[in-house]
Amino acid sequence: MGSFRRDKDEEEDGPSNAYQNLEKTSVLQETRTFNETPVNARKCIHILTKILYLINQGEQLVPREATDCFFAMTKLFQSKDVVLRRMVYLGIKELSSIAEDVIIVTSSLTKDMTGKEDLYRAAAIRALCSITDNTMLQAVERYMKQCIVDKNAAVSCAALVSSLRLASTAGDVVKRWANEAQEALNSDNIMVQYHALGLLYHIRKSDRLAVSKLVNKLTRGSLKSPYAVCMLIRIACKLIEEEDVPSEELSDSPLFTFIESCLRHKSEMVIYEAAHAIVNLKNTNPRMLSPAFSILQLFCSSPKATLRFAAVRTLNKVAMTHPAAVTTCNLDLEGLITDSNRSVATLAITTLLKTGAESSVERLMKQISTFVAEISDEFKVVVVQAICALCTKYPRKHTVLMNFLSGMLREEGGLEYKTSIVDTIITIIEENVDAKESGLSHLCEFIEDCEHVSLAVRILHLLGKEGPFAATPSKYIRFIYNRVILESPIVRAAAVTAMAQFGASCPALLSNILVLLGRCQMDPDDEVRDRATYYLSILNSKRPELYKNYIIERENCSLALLEKSLVEHLNGDLETRFDISIVPKAAIVKPVIANDVMLVTSSAPRPPKITREEESAARLAQLPGIQVLGPIHRSTAPIQLTESETEYTVQCIKHIFGQHVVFQFDCLNTLSDQFLENVRVELTLPEGFTARAVIPCPKLPYNELQTTFVIVEFPPDAASSIATFGATLRFVVKDCDPNTGEPDSDEGYDDEYMLEDLELTVADQIQKTKKNNFQVAWDAADSEEWLQAEDTFVLSAVTTLQDAVNTIVKILGLGAANLSEKVPEGTHLHTLLCSGSFRGGAEVLVRAKLALSEGVTLNLTVRSTDQDVAELITAAIG
């Protein structure tokens, strides 16, 4: 025990890391010790620990180093030391993706996996599955099946979890283990049950009927594992959401009945999971929600901090969707404001902010300010989000809330935290005209000492957009020009652009702006000098139309598609001038959030934001002759043409070009005993449309998503472009072996499958745009170049202004300006301002005046550079 004693001086120095100064080269040289005979187990364990530490700290091993280390490690199998053997398994798992020829240890791992030493078996299974590929898996399939049903719980769990990981690369092989997983589901061990259910769901999740049968069987039985019951609740919720059961039928659903029964389970974990599931379900009514909220209210007074935290966090999330139900818990939430756990207290206050009365805002803000400095950035973001919701709900309280936010901006914090505050202030400025001046002033003070470049650039962009239209725009020039003097090149470039916007929009400031831009021409950075020269040239021209098109209302097109269009132009006829107006102004696609019942690691990198058009352009580029259609204007979201549980499922994406539409049909064959060939969709074309090409899918095996395309030319007049197409899926069927997927013979027969009708709407042909200042663009459109259409309608199908706004935006597919799609509560008059571009480049501006009396009356004014487009949009509402 002497080696574990520490001197007094060492204790005063605090904890130290014995591995922090390791060098990769020296550690790899130490692996020579593995070749010694007999094996020194203690020394080898220490060396393996160093290797694993280096790898987990991000140290990169090249394949040669990893391979040498791996082969040296294999010599340690001769030792019978249990700890050393398990360290070897860990080493094999870490090096398996880097080293070469790792399959050499397959026989040793298989021997340990099937041996009598239980301490080896579970770890050996994990290591073996990490080095096994599709070709080798069948050789160990028999052993994996045996291990899944093994009486030792650790071995069974290791086999089940490893099978789940293998399912992503060798799904067809793992599917054959369903019977063993079903047997493991009957185990008495709670973790084996949980992992068995996870594997079974993963095997069957593409077959909705099989999942339904599994859930119905398990809901009638009695799972002993609370973890398995929690997963079953999540699967049941997923099925309910997919079925989209109406509220009146939901209470009679056996799945909902099961979830509700779990509120009376003996495990607190299951009770919470059931309550959480119910309050997050769609199409629920107050009667269904009442038991779940009662449970959450009970948990708020629990002596266990974890239950209090879980309950208040759930209430916080659903406070905006079920405010009346959450309000019943306000008394319990008030008691949690002084909770010793700051996370619980923060969530309680932010929930009260979302549901409380306007009179309680000041009191709650005062309470939260006492400990906001003590909580982590993650919970500060929650506070900021609650304040944002509160500003929307009570606009008159913007002064109190804005001052609180500016105080938080001056505190220490990370980028995500500061970004959330800036986002909230910007939202308040855009939604509340009275808050603009104070909001811009707070942001100006913040950029004086802002260490985050991205935030400084964003605030400068906002100042350039909103500052020129403030009461005294000149006061913002000093803050902007300070950035030119003091900041990095990226911020300086953004400041130059902001100043140019003041010069273009404020004639009284133009002379001063010209002087400042002239100084910027001496900047050491190329980008800053180029921008200053560019804007000076435009501002010195004294031509307002140039100000509008190149400074005030700059249209941001997709950079990827702009690059593609430029490359095509350079490879084509250089006699013609490049027209940037044909490059689509693409809308950003929101990242898809994983919603599976399996866990998703929070450390996974976020996918980059790409436009739907960029994604589509890369795929369509593979089609022969697609270049002649020109650049893509818009790609729609997928629409289903079949029910989800039919033999063949088909979804359609419409890619809109200037004069053509490309229908992309994604087809899935759900019959394991059929192999489809020459799959294509035959469209019944309305008058005026012309089919230009049909690109079939050569083969459609079972459970593989494949694509077929149809290219159609639009009619010459815009009014005829709104149409409905009949659709039929045609293909050649060949019977096949369900296990191998190979056709039994070369002979097949023609067959067809009717699809739902396909509609082409106005919204499909319009790309959303957002005007920085809609009123300026609207006034500029009052000229001979723009044409106007106007009409008045009575919207009988809607009863509120918000419903009317949502309907108009959905029908027209336009982008609303400055959140004008949000109707303030209690108002009877509202104006919706929208903009977009029609295929072919025609600009569209829409002003919709709405009045609520007995119904909703709409006065629609459309201005466009094309008369036919203006009339088409007006007719779309009628």
Buried (B, 14 or more C-beta within 10 A) or exposed (E): EEEEEEEEEEEEEEEEEEEEEBEBEEBBEBBEBBEEEEBBBEBBBBBBBBBBBBBEEEEEBEEEBBBBBBBBBBBBBEBEBEBBBBBBBBBBBBBBEBBEEBBEBBEBBBEBBBEEEEEBBBBBBBBBBBBBEEEBBEEBBEBBBBBBBBEBBBBBBBBBBBBBEBBEEBBBBBBEBBEBBBBBBEBEBBBBBBBBBBBBBBBBBEBBEBBBEBBBEBBEEEBEBBBBBBBBBBBBBBBBBEBEBEEEEBBEBEBBEBBBEBBEBEBBBBBBBBBBBBBBBEBBEEEBBEBBBBBBBBBBEBEEEBBBBBBBBBBBBBBBEBEEBBBEBBEBBBEBBEBEBBBBBBBBBBBBBBBBEEEBBEEBBEBBEEBBEEBEBEBBBBBBBBBBBBBBBBBEBBEBBBEBBBEBBEEEBEEEBBBBBBBBBBBBBBBBEEBBBBBBBBBBBBBEEBEBBBBBBBBBBBBBBBBBEBEEBEBBBEBBBBBBEEBEBBBBBBBBBBBBBBBBBBEEBBEBBBEBBEEBBEBEBEEBBBBBBBBBEBBEEEEEEBBBBBBBBEBEBBEBBBEBBEEEBEEEEEEEEEEEEBBBBBBEBEEEEEEEBEEEEEEEEEEEEBBBBBBBBEBBEEBEEBBEBBBBBBBBEEEEBBEEEEEBBBBBBBBBBBEBBBBBBBBBBBBBEBBBBBBBBBBEBBEBBEEBBBBBBEBBBBBEEBBBBBBBBBBEEBEBBBBEBBBEBBBBBBEBEEEEBEBEEEEBEEEEBEBBEBEBBBBBBBBBBBBBBBEBBBEBBEEEEBBBBEBEBEBEEBEEBBBBBBBBBEBBBBBBBBEBBBBEEEEEEBEBBBBBBBBBBBBBBBBBBBBBEEBBBBBBBBBBBBBBBBBBBBEBBE
